[in-house]
């Protein structure tokens, strides 16, 4: 698989700098997707996170 710039895609890179800065616990994509499933389906009401 190649990237848009023609270089080889070698996988994901985890950069947790922002997570650490804001005291957030990293999650897997599966956790993120489950948490946001209603939004992805279009079932969730728009709300702003405080």
PDB file of N, CA, C and O in Angstrom:
ATOM      1  N   UNK A   1       0.850  -1.176   0.000  1.00  0.00           N
ATOM      2  CA  UNK A   1       0.000   0.000   0.000  1.00  0.00           C
ATOM      3  C   UNK A   1       0.894   1.237   0.000  1.00  0.00           C
ATOM      4  O   UNK A   1       1.940   1.248   0.648  1.00  0.00           O
ATOM      5  N   UNK A   2       0.486   2.272  -0.722  1.00  0.00           N
ATOM      6  CA  UNK A   2       1.275   3.500  -0.765  1.00  0.00           C
ATOM      7  C   UNK A   2       0.436   4.688  -0.326  1.00  0.00           C
ATOM      8  O   UNK A   2      -0.791   4.674  -0.425  1.00  0.00           O
ATOM      9  N   UNK A   3       1.118   5.710   0.160  1.00  0.00           N
ATOM     10  CA  UNK A   3       0.482   6.956   0.570  1.00  0.00           C
ATOM     11  C   UNK A   3       0.265   7.838  -0.657  1.00  0.00           C
ATOM     12  O   UNK A   3       0.749   7.532  -1.746  1.00  0.00           O
ATOM     13  N   UNK A   4      -0.459   8.920  -0.470  1.00  0.00           N
ATOM     14  CA  UNK A   4      -0.738   9.844  -1.565  1.00  0.00           C
ATOM     15  C   UNK A   4       0.535  10.404  -2.189  1.00  0.00           C
ATOM     16  O   UNK A   4       0.562  10.700  -3.383  1.00  0.00           O
ATOM     17  N   UNK A   5       1.587  10.550  -1.391  1.00  0.00           N
ATOM     18  CA  UNK A   5       2.839  11.099  -1.920  1.00  0.00           C
ATOM     19  C   UNK A   5       3.721  10.029  -2.561  1.00  0.00           C
ATOM     20  O   UNK A   5       4.842  10.317  -2.980  1.00  0.00           O
ATOM     21  N   UNK A   6       3.215   8.786  -2.638  1.00  0.00           N
ATOM     22  CA  UNK A   6       3.960   7.715  -3.289  1.00  0.00           C
ATOM     23  C   UNK A   6       4.860   6.913  -2.383  1.00  0.00           C
ATOM     24  O   UNK A   6       5.428   5.907  -2.808  1.00  0.00           O
ATOM     25  N   UNK A   7       5.001   7.342  -1.130  1.00  0.00           N
ATOM     26  CA  UNK A   7       5.839   6.588  -0.204  1.00  0.00           C
ATOM     27  C   UNK A   7       5.070   5.379   0.312  1.00  0.00           C
ATOM     28  O   UNK A   7       3.841   5.340   0.259  1.00  0.00           O
ATOM     29  N   UNK A   8       5.798   4.407   0.805  1.00  0.00           N
ATOM     30  CA  UNK A   8       5.167   3.193   1.309  1.00  0.00           C
ATOM     31  C   UNK A   8       4.488   3.456   2.649  1.00  0.00           C
ATOM     32  O   UNK A   8       5.042   4.127   3.519  1.00  0.00           O
ATOM     33  N   UNK A   9       3.295   2.924   2.800  1.00  0.00           N
ATOM     34  CA  UNK A   9       2.578   3.007   4.070  1.00  0.00           C
ATOM     35  C   UNK A   9       3.072   1.890   4.963  1.00  0.00           C
ATOM     36  O   UNK A   9       2.976   0.716   4.605  1.00  0.00           O
ATOM     37  N   UNK A  10       3.598   2.244   6.117  1.00  0.00           N
ATOM     38  CA  UNK A  10       4.184   1.235   6.999  1.00  0.00           C
ATOM     39  C   UNK A  10       3.347   0.983   8.241  1.00  0.00           C
ATOM     40  O   UNK A  10       3.753   0.202   9.102  1.00  0.00           O
ATOM     41  N   UNK A  11       2.204   1.614   8.357  1.00  0.00           N
ATOM     42  CA  UNK A  11       1.344   1.413   9.518  1.00  0.00           C
ATOM     43  C   UNK A  11       1.099   2.721  10.244  1.00  0.00           C
ATOM     44  O   UNK A  11       1.432   3.797   9.748  1.00  0.00           O
ATOM     45  N   UNK A  12       0.515   2.615  11.418  1.00  0.00           N
ATOM     46  CA  UNK A  12       0.192   3.810  12.179  1.00  0.00           C
ATOM     47  C   UNK A  12       1.357   4.209  13.069  1.00  0.00           C
ATOM     48  O   UNK A  12       2.222   3.401  13.406  1.00  0.00           O
ATOM     49  N   UNK A  13       1.348   5.466  13.433  1.00  0.00           N
ATOM     50  CA  UNK A  13       2.341   5.993  14.369  1.00  0.00           C
ATOM     51  C   UNK A  13       1.564   6.590  15.535  1.00  0.00           C
ATOM     52  O   UNK A  13       0.710   7.456  15.346  1.00  0.00           O
ATOM     53  N   UNK A  14       1.861   6.127  16.717  1.00  0.00           N
ATOM     54  CA  UNK A  14       1.183   6.645  17.900  1.00  0.00           C
ATOM     55  C   UNK A  14       1.957   7.818  18.461  1.00  0.00           C
ATOM     56  O   UNK A  14       3.081   7.666  18.940  1.00  0.00           O
ATOM     57  N   UNK A  15       1.346   8.993  18.396  1.00  0.00           N
ATOM     58  CA  UNK A  15       1.931  10.185  18.993  1.00  0.00           C
ATOM     59  C   UNK A  15       0.978  10.612  20.100  1.00  0.00           C
ATOM     60  O   UNK A  15      -0.094  11.153  19.829  1.00  0.00           O
ATOM     61  N   UNK A  16       1.365  10.371  21.331  1.00  0.00           N
ATOM     62  CA  UNK A  16       0.482  10.616  22.465  1.00  0.00           C
ATOM     63  C   UNK A  16       0.753  11.942  23.165  1.00  0.00           C
ATOM     64  O   UNK A  16       0.296  12.159  24.287  1.00  0.00           O
ATOM     65  N   UNK A  17       1.486  12.818  22.514  1.00  0.00           N
ATOM     66  CA  UNK A  17       1.826  14.109  23.111  1.00  0.00           C
ATOM     67  C   UNK A  17       0.582  14.885  23.531  1.00  0.00           C
ATOM     68  O   UNK A  17       0.518  15.397  24.649  1.00  0.00           O
ATOM     69  N   UNK A  18      -0.398  14.974  22.651  1.00  0.00           N
ATOM     70  CA  UNK A  18      -1.617  15.720  22.964  1.00  0.00           C
ATOM     71  C   UNK A  18      -2.391  15.042  24.089  1.00  0.00           C
ATOM     72  O   UNK A  18      -2.917  15.713  24.977  1.00  0.00           O
ATOM     73  N   UNK A  19      -2.461  13.721  24.052  1.00  0.00           N
ATOM     74  CA  UNK A  19      -3.153  13.003  25.130  1.00  0.00           C
ATOM     75  C   UNK A  19      -2.522  13.351  26.482  1.00  0.00           C
ATOM     76  O   UNK A  19      -3.226  13.653  27.445  1.00  0.00           O
ATOM     77  N   UNK A  20      -1.211  13.307  26.539  1.00  0.00           N
ATOM     78  CA  UNK A  20      -0.515  13.611  27.799  1.00  0.00           C
ATOM     79  C   UNK A  20      -0.746  15.049  28.221  1.00  0.00           C
ATOM     80  O   UNK A  20      -0.968  15.330  29.399  1.00  0.00           O
ATOM     81  N   UNK A  21      -0.693  15.957  27.262  1.00  0.00           N
ATOM     82  CA  UNK A  21      -0.855  17.397  27.558  1.00  0.00           C
ATOM     83  C   UNK A  21      -2.193  17.682  28.219  1.00  0.00           C
ATOM     84  O   UNK A  21      -2.276  18.506  29.129  1.00  0.00           O
ATOM     85  N   UNK A  22      -3.249  16.999  27.762  1.00  0.00           N
ATOM     86  CA  UNK A  22      -4.588  17.256  28.282  1.00  0.00           C
ATOM     87  C   UNK A  22      -5.063  16.188  29.272  1.00  0.00           C
ATOM     88  O   UNK A  22      -6.224  16.186  29.679  1.00  0.00           O
ATOM     89  N   UNK A  23      -4.159  15.284  29.656  1.00  0.00           N
ATOM     90  CA  UNK A  23      -4.508  14.276  30.648  1.00  0.00           C
ATOM     91  C   UNK A  23      -5.539  13.273  30.149  1.00  0.00           C
ATOM     92  O   UNK A  23      -6.365  12.801  30.930  1.00  0.00           O
ATOM     93  N   UNK A  24      -5.505  12.942  28.870  1.00  0.00           N
ATOM     94  CA  UNK A  24      -6.470  12.012  28.297  1.00  0.00           C
ATOM     95  C   UNK A  24      -5.889  10.612  28.202  1.00  0.00           C
ATOM     96  O   UNK A  24      -4.702  10.434  27.928  1.00  0.00           O
ATOM     97  N   UNK A  25      -6.742   9.622  28.434  1.00  0.00           N
ATOM     98  CA  UNK A  25      -6.310   8.242  28.299  1.00  0.00           C
ATOM     99  C   UNK A  25      -6.441   7.822  26.836  1.00  0.00           C
ATOM    100  O   UNK A  25      -7.505   8.006  26.245  1.00  0.00           O
ATOM    101  N   UNK A  26      -5.398   7.268  26.243  1.00  0.00           N
ATOM    102  CA  UNK A  26      -5.481   6.810  24.857  1.00  0.00           C
ATOM    103  C   UNK A  26      -6.514   5.693  24.708  1.00  0.00           C
ATOM    104  O   UNK A  26      -6.719   4.906  25.632  1.00  0.00           O
ATOM    105  N   UNK A  27      -7.158   5.626  23.556  1.00  0.00           N
ATOM    106  CA  UNK A  27      -8.133   4.578  23.269  1.00  0.00           C
ATOM    107  C   UNK A  27      -7.782   3.911  21.951  1.00  0.00           C
ATOM    108  O   UNK A  27      -7.048   4.465  21.133  1.00  0.00           O
ATOM    109  N   UNK A  28      -8.308   2.730  21.761  1.00  0.00           N
ATOM    110  CA  UNK A  28      -8.155   2.065  20.468  1.00  0.00           C
ATOM    111  C   UNK A  28      -9.179   2.644  19.506  1.00  0.00           C
ATOM    112  O   UNK A  28     -10.118   3.319  19.926  1.00  0.00           O
ATOM    113  N   UNK A  29      -8.999   2.381  18.214  1.00  0.00           N
ATOM    114  CA  UNK A  29      -9.994   2.849  17.257  1.00  0.00           C
ATOM    115  C   UNK A  29     -11.339   2.185  17.523  1.00  0.00           C
ATOM    116  O   UNK A  29     -12.384   2.818  17.374  1.00  0.00           O
ATOM    117  N   UNK A  30     -11.320   0.917  17.915  1.00  0.00           N
ATOM    118  CA  UNK A  30     -12.576   0.216  18.212  1.00  0.00           C
ATOM    119  C   UNK A  30     -13.332   0.911  19.348  1.00  0.00           C
ATOM    120  O   UNK A  30     -14.550   1.070  19.272  1.00  0.00           O
ATOM    121  N   UNK A  31     -12.620   1.325  20.397  1.00  0.00           N
ATOM    122  CA  UNK A  31     -13.264   2.046  21.496  1.00  0.00           C
ATOM    123  C   UNK A  31     -13.838   3.370  21.010  1.00  0.00           C
ATOM    124  O   UNK A  31     -14.965   3.728  21.352  1.00  0.00           O
ATOM    125  N   UNK A  32     -13.062   4.093  20.213  1.00  0.00           N
ATOM    126  CA  UNK A  32     -13.518   5.372  19.663  1.00  0.00           C
ATOM    127  C   UNK A  32     -14.770   5.163  18.812  1.00  0.00           C
ATOM    128  O   UNK A  32     -15.739   5.911  18.942  1.00  0.00           O
ATOM    129  N   UNK A  33     -14.755   4.153  17.944  1.00  0.00           N
ATOM    130  CA  UNK A  33     -15.887   3.894  17.053  1.00  0.00           C
ATOM    131  C   UNK A  33     -17.139   3.517  17.837  1.00  0.00           C
ATOM    132  O   UNK A  33     -18.230   4.001  17.534  1.00  0.00           O
ATOM    133  N   UNK A  34     -16.990   2.654  18.847  1.00  0.00           N
ATOM    134  CA  UNK A  34     -18.145   2.268  19.666  1.00  0.00           C
ATOM    135  C   UNK A  34     -18.726   3.478  20.379  1.00  0.00           C
ATOM    136  O   UNK A  34     -19.944   3.654  20.419  1.00  0.00           O
ATOM    137  N   UNK A  35     -17.866   4.306  20.937  1.00  0.00           N
ATOM    138  CA  UNK A  35     -18.312   5.492  21.674  1.00  0.00           C
ATOM    139  C   UNK A  35     -19.056   6.474  20.769  1.00  0.00           C
ATOM    140  O   UNK A  35     -19.981   7.152  21.216  1.00  0.00           O
ATOM    141  N   UNK A  36     -18.655   6.548  19.503  1.00  0.00           N
ATOM    142  CA  UNK A  36     -19.227   7.518  18.574  1.00  0.00           C
ATOM    143  C   UNK A  36     -20.146   6.898  17.513  1.00  0.00           C
ATOM    144  O   UNK A  36     -20.467   7.548  16.519  1.00  0.00           O
ATOM    145  N   UNK A  37     -20.568   5.648  17.720  1.00  0.00           N
ATOM    146  CA  UNK A  37     -21.366   4.928  16.720  1.00  0.00           C
ATOM    147  C   UNK A  37     -22.637   5.683  16.331  1.00  0.00           C
ATOM    148  O   UNK A  37     -22.959   5.765  15.146  1.00  0.00           O
ATOM    149  N   UNK A  38     -23.352   6.226  17.290  1.00  0.00           N
ATOM    150  CA  UNK A  38     -24.595   6.936  16.978  1.00  0.00           C
ATOM    151  C   UNK A  38     -24.339   8.143  16.086  1.00  0.00           C
ATOM    152  O   UNK A  38     -25.125   8.425  15.181  1.00  0.00           O
ATOM    153  N   UNK A  39     -23.248   8.854  16.334  1.00  0.00           N
ATOM    154  CA  UNK A  39     -22.902  10.000  15.504  1.00  0.00           C
ATOM    155  C   UNK A  39     -22.581   9.551  14.075  1.00  0.00           C
ATOM    156  O   UNK A  39     -23.023  10.176  13.112  1.00  0.00           O
ATOM    157  N   UNK A  40     -21.810   8.464  13.940  1.00  0.00           N
ATOM    158  CA  UNK A  40     -21.460   7.970  12.614  1.00  0.00           C
ATOM    159  C   UNK A  40     -22.696   7.519  11.843  1.00  0.00           C
ATOM    160  O   UNK A  40     -22.756   7.670  10.623  1.00  0.00           O
ATOM    161  N   UNK A  41     -23.688   6.965  12.551  1.00  0.00           N
ATOM    162  CA  UNK A  41     -24.932   6.536  11.904  1.00  0.00           C
ATOM    163  C   UNK A  41     -25.844   7.708  11.583  1.00  0.00           C
ATOM    164  O   UNK A  41     -26.786   7.560  10.805  1.00  0.00           O
ATOM    165  N   UNK A  42     -25.581   8.866  12.168  1.00  0.00           N
ATOM    166  CA  UNK A  42     -26.441  10.031  11.970  1.00  0.00           C
ATOM    167  C   UNK A  42     -27.585  10.066  12.962  1.00  0.00           C
ATOM    168  O   UNK A  42     -28.532  10.832  12.780  1.00  0.00           O
ATOM    169  N   UNK A  43     -27.521   9.248  14.017  1.00  0.00           N
ATOM    170  CA  UNK A  43     -28.589   9.180  15.014  1.00  0.00           C
ATOM    171  C   UNK A  43     -28.391  10.132  16.180  1.00  0.00           C
ATOM    172  O   UNK A  43     -29.325  10.371  16.945  1.00  0.00           O
ATOM    173  N   UNK A  44     -27.201  10.674  16.329  1.00  0.00           N
ATOM    174  CA  UNK A  44     -26.905  11.500  17.494  1.00  0.00           C
ATOM    175  C   UNK A  44     -27.257  12.962  17.228  1.00  0.00           C
ATOM    176  O   UNK A  44     -27.089  13.487  16.127  1.00  0.00           O
ATOM    177  N   UNK A  45     -27.745  13.579  18.277  1.00  0.00           N
ATOM    178  CA  UNK A  45     -28.030  15.007  18.215  1.00  0.00           C
ATOM    179  C   UNK A  45     -26.723  15.771  18.362  1.00  0.00           C
ATOM    180  O   UNK A  45     -25.866  15.375  19.151  1.00  0.00           O
ATOM    181  N   UNK A  46     -26.554  16.854  17.619  1.00  0.00           N
ATOM    182  CA  UNK A  46     -25.314  17.630  17.712  1.00  0.00           C
ATOM    183  C   UNK A  46     -25.221  18.246  19.098  1.00  0.00           C
ATOM    184  O   UNK A  46     -26.194  18.806  19.603  1.00  0.00           O
ATOM    185  N   UNK A  47     -24.067  18.142  19.699  1.00  0.00           N
ATOM    186  CA  UNK A  47     -23.813  18.804  20.980  1.00  0.00           C
ATOM    187  C   UNK A  47     -22.340  19.170  21.053  1.00  0.00           C
ATOM    188  O   UNK A  47     -21.487  18.508  20.462  1.00  0.00           O
ATOM    189  N   UNK A  48     -22.068  20.210  21.773  1.00  0.00           N
ATOM    190  CA  UNK A  48     -20.705  20.682  21.952  1.00  0.00           C
ATOM    191  C   UNK A  48     -20.195  20.153  23.278  1.00  0.00           C
ATOM    192  O   UNK A  48     -20.868  20.267  24.302  1.00  0.00           O
ATOM    193  N   UNK A  49     -19.021  19.583  23.257  1.00  0.00           N
ATOM    194  CA  UNK A  49     -18.424  19.093  24.491  1.00  0.00           C
ATOM    195  C   UNK A  49     -17.870  20.270  25.285  1.00  0.00           C
ATOM    196  O   UNK A  49     -17.074  21.049  24.761  1.00  0.00           O
ATOM    197  N   UNK A  50     -18.282  20.406  26.541  1.00  0.00           N
ATOM    198  CA  UNK A  50     -17.795  21.561  27.325  1.00  0.00           C
ATOM    199  C   UNK A  50     -16.323  21.477  27.622  1.00  0.00           C
ATOM    200  O   UNK A  50     -15.772  22.368  28.269  1.00  0.00           O
TER     201      UNK A  50
END
